[in-house]
């Protein structure tokens, strides 16, 4: 079962729960890129300019925080939209 959360970064930089993100998929990408590049979690945190704890949370498939998510997406070289749940990526999200 995939862990998913919602994340959207409004103008004020505070996290809002509107867009579903698959953090399990994000964790797989993050760890694959980290290992492929031969980087430690500490080095990833330094290069992405995030706290080390955010890297550990993301690597465990948990929400690292909105700004941290965006910074880590930039570090791995992928658009944040890649990690949106399938329905959201294809405009099929349902309002509950």
C-alpha positions in Angstrom: 0.0 0.0 0.0 1.3 3.4 -0.9 1.7 6.2 1.6 0.3 9.4 0.2 -0.1 12.8 1.7 -1.2 16.2 0.3 1.0 19.1 -0.2 0.7 22.5 -1.9 3.0 25.5 -1.3 1.1 28.8 -1.3 2.6 32.2 -1.7 3.2 32.5 2.1 5.3 29.3 2.1 3.1 27.5 4.6 2.0 23.9 3.9 -1.6 23.4 2.7 -3.2 20.0 2.2 -4.6 20.1 -1.3 -2.4 18.1 -3.7 -1.8 14.4 -3.1 1.8 13.3 -3.2 3.0 9.7 -3.2 5.9 9.9 -0.7 6.6 6.2 -1.2 7.5 6.8 -4.8 9.4 9.9 -3.8 11.4 7.9 -1.3 12.3 5.4 -4.0 13.6 8.1 -6.3 15.4 9.9 -3.6 17.2 6.8 -2.3 18.0 5.6 -5.9 19.6 8.9 -6.8 21.4 9.2 -3.5 23.0 5.8 -3.8 23.7 6.2 -7.6 25.5 9.4 -6.8 27.4 7.9 -3.9 26.1 10.5 -1.4 25.4 10.2 2.3 22.2 11.5 3.7 24.2 14.2 5.4 25.7 15.3 2.1 22.2 15.3 0.4 20.9 17.5 3.2 23.8 19.9 2.7 23.5 20.0 -1.1 19.7 20.4 -1.0 19.9 23.0 1.8 17.5 21.1 4.1 17.7 19.6 7.6 19.1 16.1 7.8 15.9 14.9 9.5 13.9 16.0 6.4 16.1 13.7 4.3 15.5 10.8 6.7 11.8 11.4 6.7 11.6 11.5 2.9 13.7 8.4 2.7 11.2 6.6 4.9 8.3 7.6 2.7 7.1 10.3 5.0 6.3 13.9 4.3 9.5 15.9 4.8 7.6 19.3 4.7 6.6 21.4 1.7 9.7 23.4 1.2 11.9 20.4 1.9 9.9 18.3 -0.7 10.5 21.0 -3.3 14.2 21.3 -2.5 14.7 17.5 -2.6 12.9 17.3 -5.9 15.3 19.9 -7.3 18.2 17.9 -5.9 17.1 14.6 -7.6 16.3 16.5 -10.8 12.7 15.7 -11.1 9.6 17.9 -11.3 7.4 17.7 -8.1 4.4 16.8 -10.3 6.0 13.4 -11.0 5.2 12.4 -7.4 1.5 13.5 -7.5 -0.9 10.6 -7.2 -2.0 9.3 -10.6 -5.5 10.9 -10.4 -4.0 14.3 -9.6 -1.4 14.1 -12.4 -4.1 13.4 -15.0 -6.7 15.9 -13.7 -8.9 13.1 -12.3 -8.8 14.1 -8.7 -12.1 13.9 -6.8 -13.4 16.3 -4.3 -14.4 14.6 -1.1 
